[in-house]
Amino acid sequence: MTGHRPPGVFRRTAVAIATGALALAGVVALPATAAQADTTAKGDVIANLWEWNWNSIASECTNVLGPAGYGAVQVAPPSESLKQSSYYWWDVYQPYSYTLNSRFGTATQFAAMVTACHTAGVKVYTDAVINHTAAQTGTGYDGTTLTNKYDTPDWDPSDYHTSADCPTSDLTIQDYSNLTQVQNCELLGLPDLKTGAENVRSGLAAFLNKQIALGVDGFRVDSAKHIPATDMAAIVAKLNTTTSGAAPYVFDEVYPGSTPQPSDYYGSGDVLDFTYASKLKSAFQGNVSDLSSIESSGILPAANSVSFVTNHDTERNGLHMSYKDGDTYKLANLFELAYKWSTPTVYASWEWTQSDQAPPNSSGFVTDTDCSSGSWYCLDRDTGVVGMVAWHNAAGSAAVSNWQTMSSNVIGFGRSGAGFFALNNGSSSATYTFTTGMADGTYSDVVDGGTTKVTVSGGSASITIPAKGAVAFYDSSYTCTVGCDDTGGGGSTSTVTATFNEYASTTTGTNVYVVGSIDALGGWDTSKAIQLSSSGYPIWSGAASVPINTSFTYKYIKKDSSGNVTWESNANRSAASTTSAVSLNNSWNVANADATDVTFNEYATTTYGTNVYVVGSIASLGSWNTSDAIPLSSESYPTWRKLVIVPKSTTFTYKFIKKDSSGTVTWESGTNRSYTTGTSSGYTTSDTWK
């Protein structure tokens, strides 16, 4: 069976590749001998450097991942993809051709990256988008032009599922509990490849084998749940062995839902465990003591899964934690590395304020990662994370032992004498005596780079754990060598992200800002106010790093092109941060005391590029002006959802509309809907497009 999980330790092997021509969409000169991954003394930890460009990944493998002991790096889809004017991150999940010239670099740079990572002892896993091709026509990052989404350089119309296979009128998935629709219809209008056909299976395998020939060691399969398990197994069976002589490591994305089940895919590889990440979020935003029963909480079997704290989808849709959760998020990653379970991943990407936001780029092409710029969040090189990668590798297969729950916020456990780990999710430091299972001696705390020492006597140790921190030790001589004093590019460890979302209609040239009582919000100095993004207009959004456990006041202002400032007319707004990210939703001139919230839920299917909005009779719903309608989120598609701040004790009418990429508006049929708010909060609607 192919797609085995990666062994914890490999020996260096030397495998020569015969010289000759390799058929690529772009010509790549291969070295006579492929560089091999030297994973001696390396573990299985995967660094997910999501949407970093190839040159930056090569540098990170050489300078950080290899020395730190990471076993592999997961990289973005390497194929050519859609290039649309906003350069959104999801462009890369719309393949245009299987050339390896992409927004992350050329095919030559890709091959060089693989070689550099192997030289550093790090395997390379690519994101394989093989369920579908692009929903939108246009031009790709290597110049490929598509005028028919069912006719690409690699596929003909006959290679896709049609109405003969998909029962819906528009070929899109409308019922996510229907297995036939999930696997034979189009996900958000993305043309669904007929993976049951032998020529399609062979073509997809050839694309993956082209990468294997360059040294790629495995694949994260995107949207695997939309590929029948038998088709997935048949494609994997066609894959060549890697340049190290091993079967490529395959792990599938099977997003939660009623059908299919993750276990259906165990025959072709491991499965990403979304439930594991959900359990971590629940515990770290509640009681970490609940982690004592994580193995029986419904997570996937360790032997068949890959764990993660967040990924590019779930950090944006709120299903899981994100860097915006500050120290709590980092602490969840440290636990993942400490607890013996499945293959762990560490996610590092860029900071964002809008869910569709593009990575830092130049005309769409992703620019080099700069972990000190504030644009990127390089968790892979955080001091504590690097220390725990070394700790994880040293603990190896040793079983969890000596579990101790000291409070709802403080836990500790060992790994049968190979190491000990304790964490404190509380807001103040905590001191406890733990039974460590370790030999007596003095050890270095890997979480702070070896600065703090812990003395074990009689198998026990009195340990002071910082607020929102951890202490871990395994080796008395541990010294930080990579990422020392590095907080991952995420700012101060005593701050969390506050996201501001303000409904405000404006005229051309006028922008919306937030300003407030703390330095992070300009200290009421309008020249230092935080400018919000209009990408979700009429919702203006932005984020600031605010101190934890801090109360502050704030207000929104408008500035026109001449710099004239207009303040909201209501009283100052009040908020308070905790140790987790906070989101503040407001409407212009609707005071906190007079406001309530209504979450609009609309069930509506759409084609790619078409979005759903709500518009209504009151100002916070656009006053029936479609240009000021509220864009709803497709995170729970086909249900579109958005929380809107509206006045209390108010009756209003509303309706849903659709807008396509050209701005064409389609109104739902029937009479206007009506709703009345009261004096409480948390109102919801549940509607279906008519």
N, C-alpha and C positions, 0 to 999 in steps of 0.2 A: 504494500500500500504506500502510495506517495503522500507527501504532505505531513511527514512526521514532525513532532515538536523538536525544537533545537536542543541538542545536548548541552549541558552546562559547560563542558570543557572539550575543546578539540585540539588535536595535534596539528602542527604545521605540515601541510602536504605540498608537494610540487607537482603540478599537472601542466604539461605543455599543451598548447593549442596549436594545431597545425596551421601554418600560415596559408593565406589564400584570401579569396574575395568573400566577404560577408555581405549578403544582400540586405542593404538598409535602404530606406527611402532617401537618406542622405549618406554619402560615403564616409565611413569611419576607418581610419588606419588603426589596426590592432597591433599590440605588441606581440612579438613572437611567443612570449611566455606570459600568461596572465598572472598578475599579482594575486597572491593567496592571502586569505584572512588568517592571521596568526592570533587565534583566540586562546592561546595558552594562558592560564590564570585569569581568563575573562569569564564572565557569567553570561546570563541570558537576557540581561536588561536591554530593552529596546528604547533608544532615544528617537522620539517621533519629531523630527525637525520639519514641521509642516509648512510647506510652501517656502522654504529657504531655497535660494538658487544653488546651482551645482558647485560653483566656486566656493561659496560660503560653507557648504556641507563638507567639501574636501578639507577646508581649513579647520573646521570644527572636529572632524575625525582625527586630524593630525595633532591638534593642539589641546583638545579637551577629551573627546570620547575615548580615544585609544588609551591615553595615559590614565584616565579615570576608571577604566575597566568596563565600559559598556560593551555588550556583546554584539550589538547590531544598531543600525540606523534605519529608520523608516522614512522614505522620501515621497514627495508628491508624484502624481501621475506624470510620466516622462513623455507622453505622446503629444503631438501637436493638437491644440484645442481651439475652440472659438475665441476670437478676439473681438469683444464688443466695446463700445465707447467708454463705459464706466470701469472696465477692467476688473469686474467683480471677482472674488476668489473662486466662485463656482464655475468660472469659464473652463477651468482645467478638468471639470467633470463632464464636459461636452466634447468628446474627441472628434477631431476633424480628419486626422490621418494617423497612421502608425509610424510616421517618421519620428525620430528622436530629437528633432529641433523644436523646442518649446519655449514658453515664457520664462523658464528657469535656466536656459542656456542652450548651447548647440549640442549635437550628438557627440562631438569630440570632447566637449567639456563634461558631458555626462560620463563618458568612458573614463576620462581622467579622474573624475570624482570617485568612481568605483575603485579604480586602482589606488588612489590615495587612501581611501578608507580601508582597503585590504592591507595596504602597507602598515597602517596603524593598528591592524588586528581587529577591524570592525566589519561585520557583514553588512550587506546592503539589501534591504527589502523595499520594493517599489509598490506604489498604490496602483493596482490593476483595475482599470475601468473597462470591463468586458461585457457588461450586461446590455449596454446601449451605446449609441452615438449621439451627436448633437441635435438638440431640438430646434436650434436657431440657425438659419442660413447666414452666410456672410463670408468673411475672410478669416483664416486662422493665423496663428503666430509664425508659421513657416510659409505663408502666402497662399495656401490652398483656399480656393473659392468654392463654396457650395451654393447651388441655386435650388437644389432639391434635397431635403434632409434624408431622403431614402436612397440617395445615389452619391456615394463617397468614393474616394480613390481605392478603398478597400472592399466596399460592399455594394451590391446591387439591390434593387427593390425586393427581389425574391428572397433575400437573405434576412428579411425582417418578418416578425409576426404581423398578420393581417387580420381582417374581419373573420377569416376562416378559423382563426385561433382565439381571437379576443371577442367577447360577446357585447362589449359596450359600443354605443353609437359613434363615439369619437375616438375610439381605440385607447383611451386613457383609463387608468385604474380609478374606479368610482367606489368600490367596496373592498376595503383592505382586509376584510375577513374572508373574502372569496379567493381561494388559492389559484384558480384559473386566471382571474383578473390580475392578481399580484404577480404572476409569473409569465403571463402571455400578453398582457396589455402594457401600455406605456406609462412609465413613471413620470408624471409631470410633462407629458408630451415628448419625452426622450424616446426616439425610435428603438424599439425592443428587438434585439438580435434573436434570430431563431436558433438558439443554442442546441436544440435537438437535432439540427441538421449536421451531417458529418462534415460538410465543407466549411461550415461556420466554426465548428469545434476545431478543425484543423487550422483554420485561419487565425483564430484566437491563440491557439497553442504556438503557432509560428511567431506571433508577435511577442509572446512571453519568452519563447526560446531564443529569440534575437537578443533579448536582454540577458538571458542566462549566459549566452556566448560571450558577452562583455564582462561577465563576472557577477551578475546579480544573483543573490543567494535565496531569494524568496519573494513572496507577494502577499500584500494585504488586498483582498478581493473586495472591491467596492460593490455595494448593492447586491451582495451574494444572495440574499433572500428572494430576489427577483429572478434568479436563475434556478431552475429545478435542480434538486440535489443530484439526481442521476446525471444531468448535463454537466454539472460542476465536477463531479468525479471523473467523467469521461474526458474533460479538458485537462484536468490535472494528470490523468494517466498518460497523456501525450507529451508531458514536459520532460525535457532532458535532465540528466544529472547536472549539478553545478560544476564549476571549474575545480572545486575541491573534491569532487567525486561523490558528494552527498545528494540526496533528494532535496529539491527546493522546499523551503519551509513555507507553507501556505496557511494563512489565517483569514477567515471570512467575516465580513460585516453582515450580521443578521440582526437588523434593527428590531426592537421589541414589537410584538403584535400577536394576534391570535393564530396566525398561520403564515409561513411554515414555522417549525420549531428549530431552535439551534441544534438539537441532537440529530436532526435530519442530515446535517452537514459534517458530522464527525468522520465520515468515510473519506472525505477529501482534504481534511486539515483541521486545525483548531478554529475556535469561534471567539470573536471579541465579546467579552462579558459585560453587557450594558447593565445587568442587574447588580453586579459587583460595584460599579461606579455609583449606582443609585443608592446602594446600602451605605457606601462611604459618605455620600452627601447627607443622608438622613442622620447618620451617627455624628458627623462633625458639625452639623447644624442643630444637633440635639444632644444626645448623651453618647459619648464615645464608649461608655461601659457596655453599650449594646453590641460592640464588636466582638465580645466574648462568644457570641453565638453566630458569627458571620458564616461559618461553614454550613450551618443548617438553615440559613435564611433564604434559600432558593437560588443561590449563585450557581454558576455552572461548575461541573467537575474540574478540579485542578488539571487533570491530565488532558483535558480537551479544550482549554480556554486560554485566552490572553486577557490580562486585567489592565484596566486603565482608570484614571481619575476623571479625565475629561477628554474630549476630542473636538475637532473643528465644528461638528454639527451641534453637539450637546452643550458646549460652552456658550453657544449662541442662542439655543432655544430654551435654556433654563433647566433642562433635564438633569444636568450635572453641574458640579462646581466649575469655577474658572479662576483665572489669575485675579479677577476683581474681588475675590473673597480673601485676598491678602494672606496673612499668616495661616489662617485655617486651611486654605487650599494647599499651601506648602506642607503643612502637617499631615494632611491626608496622603500626599505623595510619600512622605517619610514612612508612614505606616505601611503603605503598599510595598515598599522595598524591604521592610522589616519582617512582615508576616509571611510565613512559608505557604505559598499557594501556587498560582499559575505564573506564566511568563509575564513579568511586569513591563509597563511602558511609562516613559516620562515625556510629557508633551511640552514642546517649546515652539512658540510662534510669535505673532505680532499682536500689539494692543489695538483695540478697536472700539468704536462708539456706535457703529451701525452694523447690523448683522451681515449685510451684503458687502461691507467695505473691502476694498482691494488691499492686498499687501503693499508695502512700500514699493514703488515702481517708477520706471521711466518709460512712458508710452506703453504701459502694460507689462513690460519686461521687469521681473522682480529684481530689485537692486540688492547689493550686498548687505548681509545682516550686520547691524551695528548694535551690539548688546548694551552699549552705554548711551544710546541716543534717546531712550525713552519710548521709541517706536516698537521695539522688539522686547519680548519677555523670555529671556533665555534661561528657563528653569533648569535645563540640563547641566548648567555650570554653577548653579547655586552651591555654596559651601556645604550646607547640610545634605543636599541631594547627592553631591559627589561623595561625601563621606559615607552616606548610606549605600551607594553603589558598591563601594569597597566592602562595607559591612555585609551586604547581601551576598557578595561573591564569597566572602570568608565563611559565612554561615552555611552556604551550600544547601545540602539536602537535610540538614539537622532539623529535627522536629521541634515544633513549638512546645515550650515547657514553662512551668512556674508562672502561669498566668495569674496576675494579681489586679483586682479592681479596687483601687483605693477610694475612689469617689466616682460620681457620674462623669467627671471631667478628666480623671487621672487613671491611667492603666499602665501596666508594665508586664513584660514577658521575656523569656529567654529562648534560646535555640539550643537546648540540650548541652550547654557548656561552651558552645561556639561563639556566643555573643549575647548581650542583653540590651533591651530597648525599653524606654519608658517615655510616655508623652503626657503633656498637660494641655488640655484644650480650654482651660479656664483663663480668666482675665487677670489673675495674679499668680505669682510664683508659688510653688508647692513643694514641701519637703516631706519625704516618706522614707522609711527603711524597707528595702525590697530584698526578697530572696532571689539571688541572681543565677545560681547554678554555676557560677564561674569560679575558677581557681582563685585563691587568695592572691592579691597583688594590687598594684596601682595601674590603672588603665587611662587611656586618652579618650575623651569624648569626640567622636568623629563628626558630630553635628556642628560643633563650633570650630572645626578644623584642628582639633587636638589641643586647644588652649586649656580647657578644664580637665582636671584629673579626678578620677573616681577610685576610691580605695575599697576593695572587697576584703572583708575579714570574716572568716567562718562562713563563707558563701553569701554573706549579706552585705549591703551597702546602703548608707544614708545618702540619698540623692536629692538635690534641689533642682527642680525642673522649672525653667523660665515660663512665664505666661505665654500661651500659644507657642510652646516650644517642646523640644524633646532632648533626651540624653541617650546616647548609644555608644557602646564600647565593645571591642573584641580583641584588641591588640595593644599591649602597653607601649609599643614603640610607634604607634600610628602617627604619621605626620602628613598634613595636607600638602598635596603637591600640585593640584589643579583646582582652579576655581576658588582659591582661598580668599576670604573676605569678599566674596562675590554674592550678591543677593539676587542674581538671575536677571538683572536688568529691570526688575519690577519695582524699584523705588524702595523707600524706607519700610522696614518690617513692622513699623508701628502705625501704618496707614492702611486704609481700605479704599476701594473705589466707590465713589458716589456718582451715580448716573442721573442726569437731569433730563427729563422729557417735558417739553413745554409746547402746548398748542398755542400758536400765534400766527395769525395771517399778517402778511407784510406786503409792501410794494417793492418793486425792483430796486435794488441797491441798498435796502435796509436789512440788517441782520439782527439776530437775537442773541443776547448774552446772559449769563448768570453771574451775580456778584453777591458777596456776603460778608459776614463778620469775621471770618478766619482768613489767615494768609493764603490758604489754598484757593480761596474764592476772591482774592484781591483786597481783603480788608476794607470793603466798601469803596475802594478806589476804582472808578469806572474805567480808567485807563488800563487796569489790570484784570478786568472782568474776563471770564472764560467765554470765548466765542463758541456758540453751538452750531452744529451742522444742520443744514437744510435738506439733506439727502432724503429725509422722510417727510418733507413738507406736506402739510402745515405743522407737523410735529418737528420741533427743533430739539436736537439731542446732543449731549456732550458729557464728558466725565472729568472728574477731578479726584486726586488722591487726598483724602481728608484724614486727620488723626483719628485713631480708634477711640471709642467711648467718649465722644465729644459732642456737646450740644452747640448748635450754631443757628444763625438766622440768615436768610438770603432773599433775594428778589430777582426778577427778570427785568432786563432793560432792552430797548431797541436803539440801534445806532444807524443813522442814515449815511449816505456816501460822503456827507460833509462833516460827519463826526458828531452831529447833534444827537443828544441822548434823551430818550423818552422812558420814564419809569412807569411800572405798573402802578395803578392807583390804589390798590388794596394795601393793607398793613403788611409788615415784614412777615415772611413765612418762617416757620421754625422746623428744625429737624435735629435728629441726634444719631450719630454713628454708633455702631457696636463693633464687634470684631469680624463681622461679615459684610459683604458688599451691600449697599443700599441703593434702591431705585426710587426716585422722587418724580411723581407724575402730576403735572399742573396744567392749568389753562390760564391764559392771559386775563388779568383783572378778576379772576374768580378766586376769592380769598379762601384760605384753608378752612376757616370757620363756616363759610357758606357753601362749601363744596362737598360733593360726594362722588362716587365712582360707579360707572356702569361698564361692565365688560360685555361687549357685543360679540356674539358667536353666530357665525353664518356658515351653513353647509353649502358649498358651491364648488363645482368642478370647473377647471379652467384649462386653457392651453398654455404652453410655456410663453412667458413674456406678458401674460395678462394677470392683473391683480384685482383684488376686491377691496372696495372702500365702503364706508358708511357716511351718509350726508343727511342733514336734518334741519329742523326749523330754528334751532338755537345757535348762538355764535360759536360755541365749542364743538358744534357739528357742522360748521361751515355756512350756516344760514342759507342752505340749499345751493350754495355756489360749489359746483363740482370741482373747481380748481382748489378749493379749500377742504375737500372731503378728507376724512381720516383714513389713511391706508391701514388695512388690517394685516396681521401677520399670518403667513402660511406655515408656521412652524408645526401646526397640528393638521396640515392638509389631509383631507379636503375640508376640514373646518377652519375657517378664517376667524381670527380672534384679535381683539384689542381692548385694553382698558382705557376709558376716556373719562376725564374729569368734567363733571357737569354740575350746575347748581342744584342744591337740595330743594325738595318740595316743589318740583317743577314738572309740568306736563309738556311733552314735546312730541313731534312726529319725525319720522326718519325713514330712510329707504337705503337699500344697498345698490351699488353700481359696480360695473367692471370697466377697467381701462386697459387697453392693449398697449404695446410698446410704442405705437404711434400717437397715443393719447386719445384714441377714439373711445367714447363713453357709451356703455350699454346699460340702461336702467332695467331693474327687475320689473316685472309686470305687476298689475294689481294696485290696490289703493295703498296710501301711505300707512306705515306702521305707527303705533302710538305707544308711549311709555310715560309713566309718572314716577318720579323719585320721591322718597320720603326724607326723613331726618337722620336715617342711619347710613350705613355704607355697605359696599360689597354687593351691589345689584348686578344681575346678569340677564341677558336675553339669550334665547336659543331659537334661531330662525333657519329656514331653508330657502334657498333661492327660488323665486317664483316668476 
